[in-house]
Amino acid sequence: MTILFINGSPRRHGNTATLGERLLRDCPHITRHLADYRLNFVRDDRETSGDQRDPSDDYETLMHQDFAPASDIVLGTPVYWYDMTGQLKVFMDRWFDSFTHDFPFADKRLYLLIVGADQPAQKATGITTAVRESCAWLKMDFRGVAIVTADGAHDVADRPTLPTDCLALRHQFLSVGK
Ligand SMILES: Cc1cc2nc3c(=O)[nH]c(=O)nc-3n(C[C@H](O)[C@H](O)[C@H](O)COP(=O)(O)O)c2cc1C
């Protein structure tokens, strides 16, 4: 049982990263920041003789070394223009490459962390819909979302407590592998 936390923020030590590490404290996990990876936009090779795979960037390495062995995937994103960051969107678009090559998505448990400044729970609902429906399509088990309001880079670190949806996810993380 391995937990992989994927931080979709360009801030490696910002609110999303801090939220993930707070919720995963004492839970064995690995963290990957999408900002550390070169990820090209997805191609759509369905009508071409192309392979629907792009070996020229870091995507396949990330998927095979870290995503494939993980039983539990934690996706984190700040809200950017009421949606997920471009980094996470590009990464998720590339799942089509993996899907086309029978990547073992099925039965992985997936959790979503969202941090935004402007009422994210009310105004950024599209992120949860996109991730939940993508999980359904790929037969992953969507286990829930935690949403925190924060803006300055240390806001989450400075919060003495976290909302109850965070605590519910933490409870799930603590039970992974038990
Ligand atoms: C380019 C950009 C766009 C943003 N758009 C929104 C937005 O539409 N809604 C919102 O609530 N917060 C928005 N924010 C604020 C971030 O979501 C907020 O600062 C968040 O805490 C950043 O998380 P991080 O520290 O993990 O990067 C935006 C920030 C940036 C830099």
The ligand as a Tripos MOL2 file, in Angstrom:
@<TRIPOS>MOLECULE
LIG
   31    33     1     0     0
SMALL
NO_CHARGES

@<TRIPOS>ATOM
      1 C1         -2.9810   32.6820  -11.4740 C.3       1 LIG1
      2 C2         -3.8180   32.5770  -10.2270 C.ar      1 LIG1
      3 C3         -5.1800   32.4490  -10.3560 C.ar      1 LIG1
      4 C4         -5.9850   32.3040   -9.2180 C.ar      1 LIG1
      5 N1         -7.3260   32.1740   -9.3750 N.ar      1 LIG1
      6 C5         -8.0990   31.9680   -8.2870 C.ar      1 LIG1
      7 C6         -9.4970   31.7390   -8.4370 C.ar      1 LIG1
      8 O1        -10.0520   31.7810   -9.5340 O.2       1 LIG1
      9 N2        -10.2330   31.4900   -7.3250 N.ar      1 LIG1
     10 C7         -9.6650   31.4360   -6.0860 C.ar      1 LIG1
     11 O2        -10.3660   31.1530   -5.1260 O.2       1 LIG1
     12 N3         -8.3330   31.6520   -5.8990 N.ar      1 LIG1
     13 C8         -7.5370   31.9120   -6.9750 C.ar      1 LIG1
     14 N4         -6.1900   32.0980   -6.8260 N.ar      1 LIG1
     15 C9         -5.6030   32.0530   -5.4670 C.3       1 LIG1
     16 C10        -4.9790   30.6910   -5.1470 C.3       1 LIG1
     17 O3         -5.9120   29.6610   -5.3480 O.3       1 LIG1
     18 C11        -4.5350   30.7080   -3.6860 C.3       1 LIG1
     19 O4         -3.5550   31.6980   -3.4980 O.3       1 LIG1
     20 C12        -4.0060   29.3780   -3.2210 C.3       1 LIG1
     21 O5         -3.9030   29.3950   -1.8140 O.3       1 LIG1
     22 C13        -2.6490   29.0780   -3.8050 C.3       1 LIG1
     23 O6         -2.2500   27.7800   -3.3890 O.3       1 LIG1
     24 P1         -0.7070   27.3270   -3.3920 P.3       1 LIG1
     25 O7         -0.0430   28.1080   -2.2860 O.co2     1 LIG1
     26 O8         -0.7130   25.8730   -3.1270 O.co2     1 LIG1
     27 O9         -0.1670   27.6660   -4.7330 O.co2     1 LIG1
     28 C14        -5.3810   32.2900   -7.9290 C.ar      1 LIG1
     29 C15        -3.9850   32.4310   -7.8130 C.ar      1 LIG1
     30 C16        -3.2150   32.5670   -8.9500 C.ar      1 LIG1
     31 C17        -1.6980   32.7290   -8.8140 C.3       1 LIG1
@<TRIPOS>BOND
     1     1     2 1
     2     2     3 ar
     3     2    30 ar
     4     3     4 ar
     5     4     5 ar
     6     4    28 ar
     7     5     6 ar
     8     6     7 ar
     9     6    13 1
    10     7     8 2
    11     7     9 ar
    12     9    10 ar
    13    10    11 2
    14    10    12 ar
    15    12    13 ar
    16    13    14 ar
    17    14    15 1
    18    14    28 ar
    19    15    16 1
    20    16    17 1
    21    16    18 1
    22    18    19 1
    23    18    20 1
    24    20    21 1
    25    20    22 1
    26    22    23 1
    27    23    24 1
    28    24    25 2
    29    24    26 1
    30    24    27 1
    31    28    29 ar
    32    29    30 ar
    33    30    31 1
@<TRIPOS>SUBSTRUCTURE
     1 LIG1         1 GROUP 0 **** ****
